[in-house]
């Protein structure tokens, strides 16, 4: 394992609150906001995508899993259109955003 240092981040907006301003955006649209924000800084990017499902019912999880394949492909296309960007999916579904940085650190350290 090699050392991995995360030097900057740009995350998606918190959107799915009952009256959130971003409530109607799709996952790829929210991902595009974060990818653009990082691109404006002119840095290379390693995009980490987590599930963020939290505590939802099994029926909702089944619907989300079906939608995730399409969303993943869209986010991958967004990333491929930007020079220096690469995409990595977190190995486990993260229930909260605070779990993504440690997960991505471990993934990067092993690559």
Contact map, one row per residue, 1 for C-alpha under 8 A:
111000000000000000000000000000000000000000000000000000000000000000000000000000000000000000000000000000000000111
111100000000000000000000000000000000000000000000000000000000000000000000000000000000000000000000000000000000110
111110000000000000000000000000000000000000000000000000000000000000000000000000000000000000000000000000000000100
011111000000000000000000000000000000000000000000000000000000000000000000000000000000000000000000000000001101100
001111100000000000000000000000000000000000000000000000000000000000000000000000000000000000000000000000001000000
000111111000000000000000000000000000000000000000000000000000000000000000000000000000000000000000000000001000000
000011111000000000000000000000000000000000000000000000000000000000000000000000000000000000000000000000000000000
000001111100000000000000000000000000000000000000000000000000000000000000000000000000000000000000000000000000000
000001111110000000000000000000000000010000000000000000000000000000000000000000000000000000000000000000000000000
000000011111000000000000000000000110110000000000000000000000000000000000000000000000000000000000000000000000000
000000001111100000000000000000100100000000000000000000000000000000000000000000000000000000000000000000000000000
000000000111110000000000000001101100000000000000000000000000000000000000000000000000000000000000000000000000000
000000000011111000000100000001000000000000000000000000000000000000000000000000000000000000000000000000000000000
000000000001111110010100000000000000000000000000000000000000000000000000000000000000000000000000000000000000000
000000000000111110011110100000000000000000000000000000000000000000000000000000000000000000000000000000000000000
000000000000011111110110000000000000000000000000000000000000000000000000000000000000000000000000000000000000000
000000000000011111110010000000000000000000000000000000000000000000000000000000000000000000000000000000000000000
000000000000000111110010000000000000000000000000000000000000000000000000000000000000000000000000000000000000000
000000000000000111111010000000000000000000000000000000000000000000000000000000000000000000000000000000000000000
000000000000011111111110000000000000000000000000000000000000000000000000000000000000000000000000000000000000000
000000000000001000111111000000000000000000000000000000000000000000000000000000000000000000000000000000000000000
000000000000111100011111100000000000000000000000000000000000000000000000000000000000000000000000000000000000000
000000000000001111111111100000000000000000000000000000000000000000000000000000000000000000000000000000000000000
000000000000000000001111110000000000000000000000000000000000000000000000000000000000000000000000000000000000000
000000000000001000000111111011000000000000000000000000000000000000000000000000000000000000000000000000000000000
000000000000000000000001111111000000000000000000000000000000000000000000000000000000000000000000000000000000000
000000000000000000000000111111100000000000000000000000000000000000000010000000000000000000000000000000000000000
000000000000000000000000011111110000000000000000000000000000000000000011011000000000000000000000000000000000000
000000000000000000000000111111111000000000000000000000000000000000000000000000000000000000000000000000000000000
000000000001100000000000111111111100000000000000000000000000000000000000000000000000000000000000000000000000000
000000000011000000000000001111111110000000000000000000000000000000000000001000000000000000000000000000000000000
000000000000000000000000000111111111000000000000000000000000000000000000001001000000000000000000000000000000000
000000000001000000000000000011111111100000000000000000000000000000000000000000000000000000000000000000000000000
000000000111000000000000000001111111110000000000000000000000000000000000000000000000000000000000000000000000000
000000000100000000000000000000111111111000000010000000000000000000000000000001100000000000000000000000000000000
000000000000000000000000000000011111111100000000000000000000000000000000000000000000000000000000000000000000000
000000000100000000000000000000001111111110000000000000000000000000000000000000000000000000000000000000000000000
000000001100000000000000000000000111111111101000000000000000000000000000000000000000000000000000000000000000000
000000000000000000000000000000000011111111111000000000000000000000000000000000000100000000000000000000000000000
000000000000000000000000000000000001111111100000000000000000000000000000000000000000000000000000000000000000000
000000000000000000000000000000000000111111100000000000000000000000000000000000000000000000000000000000000000000
000000000000000000000000000000000000011111110000000000000000000000000000000000000000000000000000000000000000000
000000000000000000000000000000000000011111111000000000000000000000000000000000000001000000000000000000000000000
000000000000000000000000000000000000001001111100000000000000000000000000000000000011100000000000000000000000000
000000000000000000000000000000000000011000111110000000000000000000000000000000000001110000000000000000000000000
000000000000000000000000000000000000000000011111000000000000000000000000000000000000111100000000000000000000000
000000000000000000000000000000000010000000001111100000000000000000000000000000100000111100000000000000000000000
000000000000000000000000000000000000000000000111110000000000000000000000000000000000001111000000000100010000000
000000000000000000000000000000000000000000000011111000000000000000000000000000000000001111000000000000000000000
000000000000000000000000000000000000000000000001111100000000000000000000000000000000000011011100000100000000000
000000000000000000000000000000000000000000000000111110000000000000000000000000000000000001011110000000000000000
000000000000000000000000000000000000000000000000011111000000000000000000000000000000000000001111100000000000000
000000000000000000000000000000000000000000000000001111110000100000000000000000000000000000001111000000000000000
000000000000000000000000000000000000000000000000000111110000000000000000000000000000000000000111000000000000000
000000000000000000000000000000000000000000000000000011111000000000000000000000000000000000000010000000000000000
000000000000000000000000000000000000000000000000000011111101100000000000000000000000000000000000000000000000000
000000000000000000000000000000000000000000000000000000111111100000000000000000000000000000000000000000000000000
000000000000000000000000000000000000000000000000000000011111110000000000000000000000000000000000000000000000000
000000000000000000000000000000000000000000000000000000001111111000000000000000000000000000000000000000000000000
000000000000000000000000000000000000000000000000000000011111111100000000000000000000000000000000000000000000000
000000000000000000000000000000000000000000000000000010011111111110000000000000000000000000000000000000000000000
000000000000000000000000000000000000000000000000000000000111111111000000000000000000000000000000000000000000000
000000000000000000000000000000000000000000000000000000000011111111100000000000000000000000000000000000000000000
000000000000000000000000000000000000000000000000000000000001111111110000000000000000000000000000000000000000000
000000000000000000000000000000000000000000000000000000000000111111111000000000000000000000000000000000000000000
000000000000000000000000000000000000000000000000000000000000011111111100000000000000000000000000000000000000000
000000000000000000000000000000000000000000000000000000000000001111111110000000000000000000000000000000000000000
000000000000000000000000000000000000000000000000000000000000000111111111000000000000000000000000000000000000000
000000000000000000000000000000000000000000000000000000000000000011111111100000000000000000000000000000000000000
000000000000000000000000000000000000000000000000000000000000000001111111110000000000000000000000000000000000000
000000000000000000000000001100000000000000000000000000000000000000111111111000000000000000000000000000000000000
000000000000000000000000000100000000000000000000000000000000000000011111111100000000000000000000000000000000000
000000000000000000000000000000000000000000000000000000000000000000001111111110000000000000000000000000000000000
000000000000000000000000000100000000000000000000000000000000000000000111111111000000000000000000000000000000000
000000000000000000000000000100110000000000000000000000000000000000000011111111100000000000000000000000000000000
000000000000000000000000000000000000000000000000000000000000000000000001111111110000001000000000000000000000000
000000000000000000000000000000000000000000000000000000000000000000000000111111111000000000000000000000000000000
000000000000000000000000000000010010000000000000000000000000000000000000011111111100000000000000000000000000000
000000000000000000000000000000000010000000000010000000000000000000000000001111111100111000000000000000000000000
000000000000000000000000000000000000000000000000000000000000000000000000000111111110110000000000000000000000000
000000000000000000000000000000000000000000000000000000000000000000000000000011111110000000000000000000000000000
000000000000000000000000000000000000001000000000000000000000000000000000000001111111100000000000000000000000000
000000000000000000000000000000000000000000010000000000000000000000000000000000011111100000000000000000000000000
000000000000000000000000000000000000000000111000000000000000000000000000000000000111110000000000000000000000000
000000000000000000000000000000000000000000011110000000000000000000000000000000110111111000000000000000000000000
000000000000000000000000000000000000000000001110000000000000000000000000000000110001111100000000000000000000000
000000000000000000000000000000000000000000000111100000000000000000000000000100100000111110000000000000000000000
000000000000000000000000000000000000000000000111100000000000000000000000000000000000011111000000000000000000000
000000000000000000000000000000000000000000000001110000000000000000000000000000000000001111100000000000000000000
000000000000000000000000000000000000000000000001111000000000000000000000000000000000000111111100000100110010000
000000000000000000000000000000000000000000000000000000000000000000000000000000000000000011111000000000100000000
000000000000000000000000000000000000000000000000011000000000000000000000000000000000000001111100000000000000000
000000000000000000000000000000000000000000000000011110000000000000000000000000000000000001111110000000000000000
000000000000000000000000000000000000000000000000011111000000000000000000000000000000000001011111101100000000000
000000000000000000000000000000000000000000000000001111100000000000000000000000000000000000001111101000000000000
000000000000000000000000000000000000000000000000000111000000000000000000000000000000000000000111111100000000000
000000000000000000000000000000000000000000000000000100000000000000000000000000000000000000000111111110000000000
000000000000000000000000000000000000000000000000000000000000000000000000000000000000000000000001111111000000000
000000000000000000000000000000000000000000000000000000000000000000000000000000000000000000000111111111100000000
000000000000000000000000000000000000000000000001010000000000000000000000000000000000000001000101111111110000000
000000000000000000000000000000000000000000000000000000000000000000000000000000000000000000000000111111111000000
000000000000000000000000000000000000000000000000000000000000000000000000000000000000000000000000011111111100000
000000000000000000000000000000000000000000000000000000000000000000000000000000000000000001100000001111111110000
000000000000000000000000000000000000000000000001000000000000000000000000000000000000000001000000000111111111000
000111000000000000000000000000000000000000000000000000000000000000000000000000000000000000000000000011111111100
000100000000000000000000000000000000000000000000000000000000000000000000000000000000000000000000000001111111110
000000000000000000000000000000000000000000000000000000000000000000000000000000000000000001000000000000111111111
000100000000000000000000000000000000000000000000000000000000000000000000000000000000000000000000000000011111111
111100000000000000000000000000000000000000000000000000000000000000000000000000000000000000000000000000001111111
110000000000000000000000000000000000000000000000000000000000000000000000000000000000000000000000000000000111111
100000000000000000000000000000000000000000000000000000000000000000000000000000000000000000000000000000000011111
